[in-house]
Amino acid sequence: MMNLCYDIVNSIEVNNEDQRTSDPAVCVIEAGTGTGKTLGYSIPLIPLAKAKKKTLILSTATVALQEQVMFKDLPDIRTNAGLDFTFAMVKGRGRYFCKLRAERESDKRMSLFGYEDQSIKILKDKFADGLWDGDRDTYSVEVRDEIWQKVNAVVGQCPSHLCPHYAICPFFKARKELDSVDVVIANHDIVLADLSLGGGVVLPDPKQSIFVFDEGHHLTSKAINHFASSCSIDATVKWVDEIFDMIIPLVDNYNNEMEQLATELHSKTTKLKKELVETKDFLLRTLPFKSEYDKRETCIFPSGETPKEVINYAKIVGKILGDMNKINGKMSLIIDGNLKSNPDAGEHKMIVGELDNRFETLITAWSDFVNVKHRDKNGIPFARWVDVNREKKNEIVINSSPVHAGDMLMKDVWNVVFSAIVTSATIRTLGKFDAYLNQVGLPPATPTLLAQSPFNYEENGVLFIPNMKFSPKDVEGIHRRSVLCCLS
Ligand code: SF4
């Protein structure tokens, strides 16, 4: 395994020597169980990354694996391998306390239930007294989700350096630390989110980073999920009703132009609501929904082609959303012009930031839903479908998703990073790497390596296929069987 990793290191050096070749500097390695993957890539890559003045980013599939690398593997390597290096674990923004949001929530205390009010106050006090660093995972007790969602850091509601608490913000403090360590422990979701924003937003600059994607067999499904989009019509209607209350502080604090824009935005909300209700009604009346499971029904469009009549409705909704976001952009510019004179401008940027974030998400969902010509370089279309939940007053959700992540990974990951190693115990199909390389968008000539597991499965293992009465897909049958087993 160690030799194997030296090979990988060498290939990275060759690919990145002075001129970057057209192929991305990526290696794919299948290393069977028991080969010591973490040691195998860490021991050669940590000194190599330091020598090249690059950050080594170790990306795993889950937070639990991240913690294993952070609290067990890397401390062991530092103690026993004689390597001197620093490391830190990156977490999503949502794991950190946002003082500005907590203050806003406290201001709304009339609308809060008693226990929520108290819980938010305790969090604020502990943070202010220095008894807690603002990381959800280091709080002395589990913070309930419904409380945490009101006070955590959220990308669309953060005015960044304009925030009055920027200097003490737990998220930005943690983010700053990442620029000074040798090794960053991330997970695939965070890496994909960062790279699809252009990189360097949460993680260090990707061009100055060597990436290791451990558990690389999860990369395709993570990427597909990441680039999929959906939108609940009912949730949007509910949110649209809240817009006017959100922008009231802006009307009170700026000039006539702001008031005019707020009025314009309000009239668009009425129009949008009407169109959404009509679109929902049309979808319910015309689409042939089929029951999948529970009370949810789905209508999948053949070849991912949204029907023309549905596109007509969706385009109107998308156009109104686009107009609303333009108005919001103008409001944001007025606030920018008053940053020095208005002490509350930071908080007002948070409001337009929240609106911008939501508009962008909705616009993407509706445009992916109608953009039926959207195909990857292999001509593979997006999948598109509509869900209806009969238990939730016929809630309608529109969906679209790529079925192949190769193009996106090439554009946002392989072409951007300094170099990368993808590894897992299960990468090959029928003994070959071709299928995997195609799935992740890497050229067939990508260097690949195989490290066999030291375990002799053939002699020590038994494959036992039980003669089951029910197919694994027959959920009800298996459930009945389990109940019978429990009773007997
Ligand atoms: S900088 Fe952003 S995340 Fe941090 S406290 Fe301010 S608003 Fe919240």
Boltz pocket constraint, residues with backbone or C-beta under 6 A from the ligand:
constraints:
  - pocket:
      binder: B
      contacts: [[A, 97], [A, 98], [A, 99], [A, 100], [A, 101], [A, 153], [A, 154], [A, 157], [A, 158], [A, 159], [A, 160], [A, 161], [A, 163], [A, 164], [A, 165], [A, 166], [A, 169], [A, 170], [A, 171], [A, 172]]
      max_distance: 6.0
